[in-house]
Amino acid sequence: MKKILCLLVPFMLLFSCSSKQGGQKGNTENNRTYTNPLFPEGADPSAVFHNGKYYYTHEAGNRILLWGSEDITNMAHATCKEIWLPKKPNEVYNLWDPEIRRINGKWYIYFAADDGNSTDNHQIYVIENESPDPMQGEFTLKGIIMTNPEWNWGIHPATFEHKGQLYLLWSGWPKRRINAETQCIYIAKMKDPWTLDSERVMISKPEYEWERQWVNPDGSRTAYPIYVNEAPQYFHSKDEKTLIIYYSASGCWSPYYCVGMLTADAESDLLDPTSWAKSSLPVFKQDPENNIYGPGSFSFVPSPDGTEWYLLYHARSIPNGVTGGPEDRNPRLQKIGWDANGMPDLGSPVRIDTPLPKPSGTPIPKQ
């Protein structure tokens, strides 16, 4: 949960399209490999692949930036555009986790923002662009998505479609914080890309020890306990008979931030909490031997030729997330596989600066 920025970091780093680029140290072996991180800084990366091009965004202070490139591994040097700058006071502060989606021929970006009180008042917003190319046209505000009648806290929106029905996933509170916070994963049907069409349904809450870590190894901590399930992201088995929701757990400021997994049969009622089974262990976590801490906040993209799938996520190279910048998180990309049961094989987070083959079908620049 990102409010550690407000509690432990005294400033918000400002971003622009020209700042903080150059994280990709260059291609090797005649531009056939790449290294992580993709940018030196940037939390909660999100990307989609459409008509031969990747469109990418990550947190960028109080604005939304969008990059576009045929080569996702070289995104730091790609065309970048500021596509939305809030104009109203309650849309200005703490824009978190922009998620780009293409729905019914239009472009949408979902994000969370607040009125300056990020401790209590984060809500989910959506902007829309009718242009075929999201780098063209204009994104306009569709509004706030009211996730519950109590106007309770909500962050990390993500949509997916299943059997013709659009769903929204997000992280929210069961009730307002008193002496502690508990972030849970919710799901609801959508009537359109900006309106819910059902009550929210909780499908996961922090219950295991690995989901409830909020104190750093050096003893630094938030002002009160914060137990976290957040950043839900939809995926599926290879045969698409099993639906998967990956989510991040424990405090994102800690090295213990990791990824859990929920699964459901594709024929089940997705609004029935009993349809979802939770893994008792994290499926993606820190690797101190390789200086990888706090990996999470997934997004999935195919290779340009559609033969491979890649995991986009953020992590840091220091145990505690308060030693500079916005927690020192940066975006990383790595290929995933499939196990014997056709379930995604995520592997382990790869050490930065390790040469990796570019996604299959990535255009190779002429020398």
N, C-alpha and C positions, 0 to 999 in steps of 0.2 A: 504494500500500500504506500502511496507516494507522499502522504502528508509528512513523512520524515523530512522532506525538503523544507517544510514550513517550521518544523520543530527543531531541526538540528543544523540546517544550512542557512546562513543569514542573507543569502541573495539568490536571485533567479538569473541564471545565465541567459543572455539574449542571443538568439540565433538569427541568421539570415542565410540566403542561398549561398553566399560567398564565404560564410564562416564555417570553421570546423570541418572543412573538406580536406581531402588528401589522406584520409585514413588508409585507403588501399595503397600499399607500398609499390604498386606497379605489377604488371603481369610478367611472368617468366616463361621460359620455354616457348618462345615465339607466340606469346599471348594465349597459351593453352591452359595455364593454371592461374590461380588467384590465392590470396591469403586473407585471413580475417585479422582485424575487424574491417567491416565495410566502410565505416566512418569511425573517427576517433571518439566521438560521443554521439549518443542518440538512443533513448530508451523507447521501448514498446514499438518496434518496427512492424510495419504492415505493408503488404504488397499484393498485387494481382497481376496476372498475365493476360493480355487481351490483344488480339490481332497482331501478334508478333512483337509486342512491346510490354515491358514491365513498368508498372506505375507504383511508386514507393513513397511512403511517408513515415515519419517518426516524430516524437515529441520535439517541439521547437519553441518553447516558451509560450508566449501569449499570441501565437499566430499559427497558421497551418501552412506548411510547405509541401510541395509535391514534386517529385523527380520522375523523369521518364527516360527509359533506355532499353535498347534491345539486349543489353548485357547487364544483368542484375549485379554481377560481381564488380562492375566498374561504376556503380551508381554515384559514388562520391564525385565523379567527374562528369556526370550527366547533366542534361538540361534540368534546371530547377526553376520553380515558379512559386511565388507567394500567392496562394489561391484564396485565402480568407483571413481577414483581420476583423475581429469583433468591433461592432459599433455601439453596443449597448453596455452599460455598466455591469449587468449580471452575466455577460458573456465574456468578460475581459480576462478573468483571472484563472490561472492554473488549468490550461487546456491540456488534458491528459489523454493518452492512448488514442490517437486518431486511427480509425480503421476505414480503409477504402474498400468499397464494394460496387459492383455493377449489377443493378437489379432492373429487370424489365426495360432494358435499353437506355437506362439513365445511370449516372454516377452519383454515389452517395458517400459521404464521409461522416462517420459517427465518432463522437468524442464526448468527454465529460468536462464540465466547467463549473465555476461557482461565482458567487457575488463578492468574493474576497474572504469569505469564511470557509476555507477548505476543510476545516475540522468537522463541519456539520452539513454543509449545503451543496455538496457536489451533486449535479444532475446530468442527465444524458441529453445531448443535442444531436441534430442531424442537419446537414446541408446537402443541397442537390444541384446537379449540373446536367442539363439536357444535351449538351454537346457530345457528339460521338467520341471526341478526344477530350479527356478531362483536363489537359493542359490548355485547352481552348475554352471559349465560352466563359460563363460566370457561375460560381457556386453561390447559391442563395440559401438563407436560413429557412428551413421548413418548420422548426420549432423545437420545443423540449418534449421529450418522451416521458410522460407521467407513468412511472413504473408501479406506483401503488397510491391509494387514496391518502395515506398519511404523508405523502410527498417525502418519503424516506430517501436516504442517501443512495446514489447509484453511480457506478463507474464501469469502465471497461466493457462497453457494448460491442457485440459481435453478432452478425446475422448469418443465417444459413437457410437453405430451402430443402425441404424433403417432401416427396410425393405431392408437389405443387403447393405446399403450404410454407409460408415464410415464418421463421421463428427469430426471436431475439434472445440472446444470452447476455448476462451481465453479472456484476458483483454488487451486492447490496447488504444492508443491515436488516435483520428481522424486526428490530425496534431501535429507537434512538439510544445512542451511547449514554451511559451514566458513569460507571467507573472503569469500563473496558469497552472495546469494540469487537464485534464478531462479524466478519465479512463472509457472506455465503454466495453460492452460485444459484442464480435464478434463470428460469426459462418461461417464455410466454409466446403465444401465437401473435402474429401481426396481421392487421387488416390491410395495411399498406406500409411502405418503408418508414413511416414516421408515427404510426398509431398502433397501439397494442389492441388485441382482439380477444384477450382472455385475462384472467387473474394471473398474477405471478405465482410460480410454483418453485419452491426450494428443492434443488436436487443434490446439493452438497453443502456441508458445513464443516468447519475445522474441528476434527475430533481426534485425529492421531497426533502424537507428539511432534512429528515432522511437519505438521500443518500449523503448529501453535508457537513457533519460535519467534521471539521479538527482542531478545537481548543479544547484542553483539559479543564476540569473544573477548573484546577489551572492556566489556561492561557498559558501553554506551547503549542507550535505549530510548524508546519513546517515553512520553510523560506518563503513560498508563499502558496496560496490556492491550495489544492489538493482535487478534487471532485472524489469520488471513486465508481465504479462498478467493482468488481473483483471476482476471485475464482469461476467461474461458474462450476456447477456440475449437470449432467443429472440424472433424476429419472422419475417416471411415476406414474399414478394412479393405483389402484389395478387391474383394468380390462385392463390396458395398452392402453386405448383409448385416454387418455390425457397425453401428454408429458410435463415434468416439467424441468425447469432449475432454480435451486437455485443459488443465487449469493450473495456475501458479499458487503456491502455498508458502506460508510464513512471511515474515517481513522482508520486503524487497531491499531494505537497507542492510540486511544481514547476509552472511555467506550461506545461510540455511535456506534461502529462497530456492524453491525447486518446483518440479512439475508433477502433478498427480493426474489420474486418468479415470474417467467414467465411461462405461460402455452400456449400450442398449441394443436390443434386437431391432432391426430396421422395420419390422412389422408391429412393434409394440406402440403403446400410447406414450408419446414422449412427454406428455404433461402429467403422467403418473409417476411419482417419485420412485415407486417400487420397480419401475422399468429400468432404472439406472443402477448399475453395480459399480462400486468404487474399489480401485486397487488399494490394497492395504499398505503398499510401499510406493515411494516416489518412482517415477519412470525416467527421470532426467534430473541430475543433481550436480552439486559442486565436485570438482576434482582438484583438491589442494596441491597434489603433486605436479600438476600442470598449470598452477596459478589461475584456475577457473573457479569463480565464486558467483553464487546467486543467479544461475541461468534460469530463464523463464520467458514468459510472454510470447507465445508461439504464433507463427503465421506459416502457412504452407503454400508453396508455389511449384508448378511443374517446370521441367526443363523446356526450352523453346520447341523441341521436337516432340514433347509429350511422353517420352520414354522413361523419365525419371521424376522423382519428387524430392523437393528440397525443404529443409526446415530453416526458417528465419526466426531468430531469437536474439535476446540480449543477455549479456553477462558482464562481469567485471574481472579485473586481474588483481584486486585487493580484497582482503576479507571483509573490512568494514566500509560501508558506503558513505562516509561522511568526511573524507579527507580532501575534498576539493571537487569542484564542478558539481553537476547534478548527479551525484552518487557514482560518477565514473563508469556508468554503464555504456556499452557500445553494441551495435548490431553485428550479428555474425550469421553465416550461412553454411549449411553442410548437408550433404546428400543423406537420405534415409533409404532403408531397404525394407524387406518384408520377411517375417519369420515363417516357419513351417506351417503355421495356421493362417497365414495371410494377413496377420496383424502388422502394423508398422513397426519396424525395428529402428528405433531412434539412435541407437549407439550411445556413445558418450560425447560430451562436448569436446571439440578438438582444440588443442593448444593454438594460441594465436601465432601467426607467422609461419604456420605449416603450409607448404604448397599443396593445393588441392586442385583436382581437375575441374575445369569449368563445366557448367551444366551442358549436357549433350545438345548439340544444335546451336550453341551460342555462336553468332557470327564472329569470325576471326578478322580483325582489321588488316587491311592491306599494308604491307611494309613499305 
